[in-house]
């Protein structure tokens, strides 16, 4: 039998969205939830979510630095670097999501908003204006170095305290991606001639 509603109940139903709602946070930043069956003690999860949030802040900053470089790059290598920077941006975006999800999985609260990231990151803030390509590349390499150093320390610590999942994420995804991107960037700073070879003149063999 269909349930009957009183006129009072009908009066509460409306298609009008309920706007401007507010309420206390359901979980404070810097805490972890207590009921997840992860076989990781709360102190372990507290430490790892704090460390992962630092890595997250630096990774978000590097990601955004790539997008800034993508938009503002100039010069003869514009096309190649424009595409490379955007590719690296997309790869860093994937890392941002993976790190943030790991923090939430551990019962923590991930950083998300730009002001919070800016307060937390260790990567130097670039100027608003455009910079020369070598400076852009150097900034990106310096940022990568910060993250790579942190990854090695974080991976060792995660292994020591039994957080194999975070260790795997940091090594298999974050560290390896950053190492590969460093290689691609640094090769653009090798000072080799573009159209005329220097040094010994190449001489083809007589049998050629």
ROLO-408435 format. One line per field, with one value per residue (C-alpha): x, z, y; residue number from 1. Coordinates in steps of 0.25 Angstrom, whole numbers, plus 5000, padded with zeros to 4 digits. Example, Ala and Ser with C-alpha at 12.3 -4.5 7.8 and 13.67 -1.06 7.14 Angstrom:
! residues 2
xx	5049/5055
zz	5031/5029
yy	4982/4996
k	1/2
END
This chain:
! residues 208
xx	5000/5005/5010/5001/5008/5001/5000/5011/5021/5016/5019/5034/5036/5042/5049/5057/5072/5076/5087/5097/5098/5109/5113/5125/5136/5134/5148/5160/5172/5184/5175/5173/5160/5160/5152/5159/5163/5177/5186/5193/5194/5189/5203/5208/5196/5197/5212/5210/5198/5207/5219/5210/5203/5217/5219/5206/5208/5221/5215/5204/5214/5222/5210/5206/5220/5220/5207/5212/5225/5216/5208/5220/5231/5238/5249/5254/5250/5236/5229/5237/5236/5222/5218/5228/5224/5209/5212/5220/5208/5198/5207/5209/5194/5193/5203/5195/5182/5190/5196/5183/5176/5186/5185/5170/5171/5180/5169/5175/5171/5178/5182/5174/5173/5184/5186/5189/5198/5206/5208/5213/5222/5237/5238/5241/5231/5234/5231/5218/5225/5232/5246/5256/5256/5269/5263/5250/5257/5266/5254/5247/5260/5261/5247/5249/5261/5253/5243/5253/5260/5247/5243/5256/5254/5239/5241/5251/5243/5230/5238/5243/5229/5222/5214/5217/5206/5212/5226/5221/5213/5225/5236/5228/5220/5225/5240/5241/5233/5241/5254/5250/5245/5258/5265/5256/5258/5273/5276/5271/5282/5294/5301/5303/5304/5291/5296/5311/5320/5331/5344/5350/5344/5336/5343/5336/5344/5349/5341/5328
zz	5000/4996/5008/5010/5013/5021/5015/5025/5018/5004/5008/5011/4997/4987/4974/4979/4982/4996/4994/5003/5013/5023/5034/5042/5035/5036/5037/5041/5033/5039/5045/5040/5041/5051/5045/5032/5032/5026/5036/5038/5052/5053/5056/5043/5035/5042/5038/5024/5021/5026/5017/5005/5007/5006/4993/4988/4990/4983/4971/4969/4969/4958/4950/4950/4947/4935/4930/4932/4924/4913/4911/4912/4905/4894/4883/4873/4881/4884/4877/4883/4897/4896/4894/4903/4915/4912/4912/4925/4931/4928/4934/4947/4947/4948/4959/4967/4966/4971/4983/4987/4986/4994/5005/5005/5005/5018/5024/5023/5017/5004/5001/4990/4989/4983/4996/5004/4994/4993/5008/5008/4996/4996/4981/4979/4973/4959/4954/4947/4934/4924/4925/4915/4912/4920/4932/4930/4929/4941/4950/4946/4948/4962/4965/4961/4969/4982/4979/4975/4988/4996/4988/4992/5007/5007/5000/5010/5022/5017/5016/5030/5036/5027/5018/5005/4997/4999/4996/4983/4979/4982/4975/4963/4959/4965/4966/4952/4945/4951/4947/4933/4932/4937/4926/4915/4921/4923/4909/4905/4913/4906/4898/4884/4871/4862/4848/4848/4855/4864/4867/4858/4844/4841/4829/4823/4821/4808/4807/4809
yy	5000/5014/5022/5034/5048/5059/5072/5077/5067/5071/5086/5082/5076/5087/5087/5100/5097/5099/5110/5116/5104/5103/5093/5089/5081/5066/5064/5073/5074/5067/5056/5042/5034/5022/5011/5007/4993/4995/4988/5001/5008/5022/5028/5022/5028/5041/5042/5037/5046/5058/5054/5051/5065/5071/5063/5067/5082/5081/5073/5082/5094/5087/5083/5098/5102/5093/5100/5114/5110/5103/5117/5126/5119/5127/5125/5116/5103/5108/5097/5086/5091/5096/5081/5075/5084/5081/5066/5067/5075/5064/5054/5062/5064/5049/5048/5059/5051/5038/5045/5052/5038/5031/5042/5040/5025/5025/5033/5047/5060/5064/5078/5084/5099/5108/5117/5104/5099/5112/5112/5098/5096/5097/5101/5115/5124/5129/5143/5146/5150/5142/5137/5132/5117/5113/5120/5112/5099/5102/5105/5092/5084/5091/5087/5073/5072/5076/5065/5054/5056/5056/5043/5036/5040/5037/5023/5019/5024/5017/5004/5005/5007/4997/5005/4997/5004/5018/5013/5006/5019/5028/5019/5013/5026/5039/5036/5029/5040/5051/5044/5042/5057/5062/5054/5061/5075/5074/5070/5083/5090/5083/5093/5087/5094/5093/5095/5094/5083/5087/5079/5068/5068/5056/5048/5036/5023/5020/5008/5016
k	1/2/3/4/5/6/7/8/9/10/11/12/13/14/15/16/17/18/19/20/21/22/23/24/25/26/27/28/29/30/31/32/33/34/35/36/37/38/39/40/41/42/43/44/45/46/47/48/49/50/51/52/53/54/55/56/57/58/59/60/61/62/63/64/65/66/67/68/69/70/71/72/73/74/75/76/77/78/79/80/81/82/83/84/85/86/87/88/89/90/91/92/93/94/95/96/97/98/99/100/101/102/103/104/105/106/107/108/109/110/111/112/113/114/115/116/117/118/119/120/121/122/123/124/125/126/127/128/129/130/131/132/133/134/135/136/137/138/139/140/141/142/143/144/145/146/147/148/149/150/151/152/153/154/155/156/157/158/159/160/161/162/163/164/165/166/167/168/169/170/171/172/173/174/175/176/177/178/179/180/181/182/183/184/185/186/187/188/189/190/191/192/193/194/195/196/197/198/199/200/201/202/203/204/205/206/207/208
END
